[in-house]
Amino acid sequence: MPNKLFVDLASRRTPSFVTQRTELRLLRRLQGAGYLDARFFPEEPTDDQFAELHGVTPLGRRVLDIVTRSGRSSA
């Protein structure tokens, strides 16, 4: 998982809209893993799909803490 994009998505003000295809793919994975709360419109992937990001879940906060700590320790 690209940690930088996860951190970026998690730090956005919510609700936030996501329209870029690469971000939508990662957001779908992060939502499926239970890290982020988001809704997709339409639900099935299409060329004009977008998502509304509602926030980080409690599980996502724990993972985010691990990701940011590991990033600091390896810098």
PyRosetta script that sets phi, psi and omega in degrees:
from pyrosetta import init, pose_from_sequence

init()
pose = pose_from_sequence("MPNKLFVDLASRRTPSFVTQRTELRLLRRLQGAGYLDARFFPEEPTDDQFAELHGVTPLGRRVLDIVTRSGRSSA")
pose.set_psi(1, 129.4)
pose.set_omega(1, 177.0)
pose.set_phi(2, -67.7)
pose.set_psi(2, 103.9)
pose.set_omega(2, -175.1)
pose.set_phi(3, -61.0)
pose.set_psi(3, -36.7)
pose.set_omega(3, -178.0)
pose.set_phi(4, -61.1)
pose.set_psi(4, -42.4)
pose.set_omega(4, 179.8)
pose.set_phi(5, -70.3)
pose.set_psi(5, -36.3)
pose.set_omega(5, 176.2)
pose.set_phi(6, -61.0)
pose.set_psi(6, -46.9)
pose.set_omega(6, 178.9)
pose.set_phi(7, -62.2)
pose.set_psi(7, -41.2)
pose.set_omega(7, 179.2)
pose.set_phi(8, -62.8)
pose.set_psi(8, -48.4)
pose.set_omega(8, 179.5)
pose.set_phi(9, -62.5)
pose.set_psi(9, -40.6)
pose.set_omega(9, -177.6)
pose.set_phi(10, -69.8)
pose.set_psi(10, -24.3)
pose.set_omega(10, -176.9)
pose.set_phi(11, -93.2)
pose.set_psi(11, -2.1)
pose.set_omega(11, -179.7)
pose.set_phi(12, -72.0)
pose.set_psi(12, 149.5)
pose.set_omega(12, 172.0)
pose.set_phi(13, -65.4)
pose.set_psi(13, 144.0)
pose.set_omega(13, -179.2)
pose.set_phi(14, -119.8)
pose.set_psi(14, 148.6)
pose.set_omega(14, -0.5)
pose.set_phi(15, -72.7)
pose.set_psi(15, 149.8)
pose.set_omega(15, -179.7)
pose.set_phi(16, -133.1)
pose.set_psi(16, 145.7)
pose.set_omega(16, -179.6)
pose.set_phi(17, -103.9)
pose.set_psi(17, 137.4)
pose.set_omega(17, -179.7)
pose.set_phi(18, -117.4)
pose.set_psi(18, 127.9)
pose.set_omega(18, -177.9)
pose.set_phi(19, -126.2)
pose.set_psi(19, -18.7)
pose.set_omega(19, -178.1)
pose.set_phi(20, -73.4)
pose.set_psi(20, 135.3)
pose.set_omega(20, -175.1)
pose.set_phi(21, -57.4)
pose.set_psi(21, -44.1)
pose.set_omega(21, -179.2)
pose.set_phi(22, -65.5)
pose.set_psi(22, -38.6)
pose.set_omega(22, 178.1)
pose.set_phi(23, -69.0)
pose.set_psi(23, -37.2)
pose.set_omega(23, 178.6)
pose.set_phi(24, -62.7)
pose.set_psi(24, -41.5)
pose.set_omega(24, 179.5)
pose.set_phi(25, -62.1)
pose.set_psi(25, -46.4)
pose.set_omega(25, -179.8)
pose.set_phi(26, -67.5)
pose.set_psi(26, -40.8)
pose.set_omega(26, 179.1)
pose.set_phi(27, -60.1)
pose.set_psi(27, -40.0)
pose.set_omega(27, 177.9)
pose.set_phi(28, -61.9)
pose.set_psi(28, -40.9)
pose.set_omega(28, 178.7)
pose.set_phi(29, -67.5)
pose.set_psi(29, -43.7)
pose.set_omega(29, -179.4)
pose.set_phi(30, -66.4)
pose.set_psi(30, -36.1)
pose.set_omega(30, 176.3)
pose.set_phi(31, -67.4)
pose.set_psi(31, -43.5)
pose.set_omega(31, 178.9)
pose.set_phi(32, -62.4)
pose.set_psi(32, -32.6)
pose.set_omega(32, 178.3)
pose.set_phi(33, -78.9)
pose.set_psi(33, -11.1)
pose.set_omega(33, 179.8)
pose.set_phi(34, 89.7)
pose.set_psi(34, 15.4)
pose.set_omega(34, -177.5)
pose.set_phi(35, -88.3)
pose.set_psi(35, -34.1)
pose.set_omega(35, -177.7)
pose.set_phi(36, -127.6)
pose.set_psi(36, 148.5)
pose.set_omega(36, 176.1)
pose.set_phi(37, -101.2)
pose.set_psi(37, 116.6)
pose.set_omega(37, -177.4)
pose.set_phi(38, -149.9)
pose.set_psi(38, 156.1)
pose.set_omega(38, 174.2)
pose.set_phi(39, -123.3)
pose.set_psi(39, 139.3)
pose.set_omega(39, -179.1)
pose.set_phi(40, -107.7)
pose.set_psi(40, 140.9)
pose.set_omega(40, 179.6)
pose.set_phi(41, -129.9)
pose.set_psi(41, 117.9)
pose.set_omega(41, -16.7)
pose.set_phi(42, -66.1)
pose.set_psi(42, 171.3)
pose.set_omega(42, -176.2)
pose.set_phi(43, -66.2)
pose.set_psi(43, -35.4)
pose.set_omega(43, 179.0)
pose.set_phi(44, -85.2)
pose.set_psi(44, 141.4)
pose.set_omega(44, -179.7)
pose.set_phi(45, -59.5)
pose.set_psi(45, 128.7)
pose.set_omega(45, 175.5)
pose.set_phi(46, -139.0)
pose.set_psi(46, 172.1)
pose.set_omega(46, 179.5)
pose.set_phi(47, -64.8)
pose.set_psi(47, -29.4)
pose.set_omega(47, -177.6)
pose.set_phi(48, -107.3)
pose.set_psi(48, 22.4)
pose.set_omega(48, -179.8)
pose.set_phi(49, -69.0)
pose.set_psi(49, 148.1)
pose.set_omega(49, 171.3)
pose.set_phi(50, -142.3)
pose.set_psi(50, 167.6)
pose.set_omega(50, -179.3)
pose.set_phi(51, -133.7)
pose.set_psi(51, 151.0)
pose.set_omega(51, 174.0)
pose.set_phi(52, -110.3)
pose.set_psi(52, 114.6)
pose.set_omega(52, -179.5)
pose.set_phi(53, -87.9)
pose.set_psi(53, 123.9)
pose.set_omega(53, -177.5)
pose.set_phi(54, -100.4)
pose.set_psi(54, -20.7)
pose.set_omega(54, 178.7)
pose.set_phi(55, 151.2)
pose.set_psi(55, -175.9)
pose.set_omega(55, -179.3)
pose.set_phi(56, -97.7)
pose.set_psi(56, 135.5)
pose.set_omega(56, 177.8)
pose.set_phi(57, -79.4)
pose.set_psi(57, 166.3)
pose.set_omega(57, 176.0)
pose.set_phi(58, -56.8)
pose.set_psi(58, -40.4)
pose.set_omega(58, 176.6)
pose.set_phi(59, -63.3)
pose.set_psi(59, -42.8)
pose.set_omega(59, 178.5)
pose.set_phi(60, -60.7)
pose.set_psi(60, -36.6)
pose.set_omega(60, 177.9)
pose.set_phi(61, -63.9)
pose.set_psi(61, -39.7)
pose.set_omega(61, 178.3)
pose.set_phi(62, -65.6)
pose.set_psi(62, -43.8)
pose.set_omega(62, 179.1)
pose.set_phi(63, -65.5)
pose.set_psi(63, -41.4)
pose.set_omega(63, 178.9)
pose.set_phi(64, -60.0)
pose.set_psi(64, -39.7)
pose.set_omega(64, 177.3)
pose.set_phi(65, -61.7)
pose.set_psi(65, -43.5)
pose.set_omega(65, 179.0)
pose.set_phi(66, -64.4)
pose.set_psi(66, -44.2)
pose.set_omega(66, -178.6)
pose.set_phi(67, -62.7)
pose.set_psi(67, -45.3)
pose.set_omega(67, -177.7)
pose.set_phi(68, -70.7)
pose.set_psi(68, -36.1)
pose.set_omega(68, 177.4)
pose.set_phi(69, -66.8)
pose.set_psi(69, -41.7)
pose.set_omega(69, -179.5)
pose.set_phi(70, -68.4)
pose.set_psi(70, -32.5)
pose.set_omega(70, 177.0)
pose.set_phi(71, -66.9)
pose.set_psi(71, -37.9)
pose.set_omega(71, 178.9)
pose.set_phi(72, -71.3)
pose.set_psi(72, -39.1)
pose.set_omega(72, -175.9)
pose.set_phi(73, -72.3)
pose.set_psi(73, -25.2)
pose.set_omega(73, -178.8)
pose.set_phi(74, -93.0)
pose.set_psi(74, -4.3)
pose.set_omega(74, -179.1)
pose.set_phi(75, -81.6)
pose.dump_pdb("model.pdb")
